[in-house]
């Protein structure tokens, strides 16, 4: 059985959580609690391109918010 996250010809979603982290998700799978769909269903290539374009800061939102708070003190 092949990995559904690695199927080049599969259909995918892009998910995001409250920490503004992204996930590539197979379109057939139920979206897990705590995640929301922001794109799809699309090709794997389109979803990966969207993630690469939009997830420019890999730090969780809570971490960069705390760093900004400390810097402003």
Protein Blocks (a to p, Z undefined) as FASTA:
>chain_A
ZZfklgmkbccdddddfkopacdddfkbccdehiacfbdcddfklmmmmmmmmmmblbdf
klmmmmmmmmmZZ
